[in-house]
Structures are given as structure tokens and as C-alpha cells.
Amino acid sequence: MQLKRWLAAGAVVLATGAVAGAVPATASHPVDPSQQSLRQLGMRHDLYIGTAVDMAALADPADPQYRQIVSREFNSVTAENVMKWGELEPTRGTYNWAPADELIAAAKRNNQKVRGHVLVWHNQLPTWLTTGANDGTISKAELRDILKNHITTVVKRYKGKIWQWDVVNEAVSDPWDNPPTLHYKGFWAQHLGPGYVADAFRWARAADPKALLFYNDYNIEAFGSGDPANDKTQFVYDMAKQLLRDGVPIDGIGSQGHLGTQYGNYDTLQVTAALKQFAGLGLATAFTEVDVRSQLTAGVQAGDSNEINPRLQASAANYSVLLQACLADRHCLSYTVWGFTDRHSWVPGWFSDPPEGLATIMDENYQPKRAYNLMKADLIHSGPPYVLPRVPQKPRR
């Protein structure tokens, strides 16, 4: 759906440094930070600002603006889909490396770090794998060997080129699942048991000693009840603590940050407290898939500003909450938005009943929204003594 231009929060100049033709920065003509990119402003704090990249959009000759913004605004990139197993190995034993290789090459050209997403997930798996495991033609022992081989093959191919790997993604259930008591969920837990999580980290570390290895999940922005039976953040915290006790080489926790303006989301202090708890375990943190969707009511689709403006403001506030919390904890290394434009957002295709959208920091026409400007303001106006440079994370052996 092509939403109207009223979604833009007003045009701003999108430039990486000074405006073309402007006088160079001097004592009498200092750089205007509002004219700097997100990546430039993030580096004031050693914080990497990233985006998920749609490789089809990146390669589209009719849409050069997408490529320009990816390279200008972000110094960290994540493959939205092309590093997922179903995309990489659709036929057993035959890997489709080209799209992922191109992301790596583009990142190198743009001096960007790469977050690898994802090695082990229960979704977007190849049919040959799920069918074989479910009908018994692939035994559990063989399945474990297949998983080890996949992790080893992918990580070794990109050894030295990936900054952070999402090793295991979304392994934990939600309180509204059946049964409601939190547990390890999905294809891998069903077939291999929860021990696959530790195995995956050990295999990834053996394949690349220097990459940072993350567990990644949604709905872990802040603690709730503190009861691991129904508090997902507590469950993940306890899981990470046990992995460390067992000598598993986990380096970080990725909080996805998929939020919605219709929900009662957490405030900055609550999110900061969760980050600091994970940091207390010796782990790095990152926000890995941030977007903030809104319901596209009939009023929104008709262009009613009374419905549109509150959603844009609430979206901006949620982006800011996560960014402020990340700035507040020096172990939070990166902040990645899951796509930056509504033109290429996954949200409308996934949330259709009721329809949702408006999830990113720019509209379909690449015009910045309030969220983009508020992120820039947070990066500009944060500094010592409470916001300090990041603490580098060393890969755990």
C-alpha cells in the first residue's frame, strides 16, 4: 500500500557531512550536527547504527536512493533474509551464496560492519530439512550432524567478515503459548532438545574465534514479574547465566525491539535496567531488529491527521526509549532498525488482520519521520558523564 506524503515529518537535509557547497567546518562555522548522518552521530559514542538490508532493493537500478541511504546513514548492516537457511541452502548440499556475498561486498565498500543473521532458527528452514526430520527420513543423530555442518560451513565462509552472529534466534516461547509456562520451543527443541543451544554456540566459536556470538529474541526489552515461568526476559537471563556457567562461548544478547504503538511499552529506565543486568553477566547487548508498527485504521488510511499524528509521535517515542537505554549502558554495542523505509517494510505483509504499518523511520518516499529526527536528537544531545564510549566485547573462548 502506498501511503500518502502526509506521513513525512517534514523534509530534512539528508547528507553525510556538510551540505554540498557549504563552507567547511571551522571555529567560526562549526558543523551543524543535525546535518550529520545517524552513523556519524553514533560514532560520537562508538555506537554502531545499523539497518536490515533488502538485497532486491539494494540491487534495483530503478531505486538508487535506497542504496544511497543504506551507505550514508548506517555503519552496520544485517541481511534481512539472504543468510537464513532456507535462502542459503534451498536444495540439500547446494548453497546459494551470491546474495549474502554481495551484502558482505557492499558492506566492505561502505566501511560497514556486518551482523550475521541467522544460524539457527525454527522458521524459514528449507523444506528438505523439515520434511526429512518430521517424516523420520532424517534421524535425530543425522539432524544434529546437519546442523553442525551448516553452522560450520556458513561461519567459516564468512570468517573474519562478520562482527556479530545471531547464533540462536527465538528459542524461547511466550506466556500466551500453549503451554503458558515458558519453555524452549520450535523445530530444533522438538527434535534435538534444549541442548542444541549450547552446541550451536560451541560450533560457531570453533568456526570463527573472533566473531561475537549472540542469542537473539523478541519481547525481552525489560523484565516483568521476574518469574522465569512467565517472564521471558528472566527466562533468557537465567538461560544465559547457565550457559556461561557451563563454559559456553556466548558473548551477547540481542533484543529485537519489535514494538507496536497500540501496546503499553516500557520506559527508558526499565529497558536500561535490563541491559545492565545482562551486562552484569559479562555480556554485550544490542538492539537488533527495531521497528514500531501501528494499526492502519480506516482513519489512518483516509489521511486523518487526528489518528496519524499520535501514531507517529508514539512511534518516535518508542524508538527513542530503546536508543536512550542503549546509550545509557556502555555494553550496548549496536542499534539496528529492521528496515528504514515503509517502502520495503515487512510489517504490512505480516500483520494484515488488522492491517498494520508505519513501522520504520522513513516513509515510502524516503522522507524522514519524527522517529528519525528524534533518534538524531538523542545521539546529538547525549554525552558525558552519563553517556560514555562503548566497552568493546572480546569473544569468549
Order of alpha helices (4+ residues) and beta strands (2+ residues): alpha-beta-alpha-alpha-beta-alpha-alpha-beta-alpha-alpha-beta-alpha-alpha-beta-alpha-beta-beta-alpha-beta-alpha-alpha-beta-alpha-beta-alpha
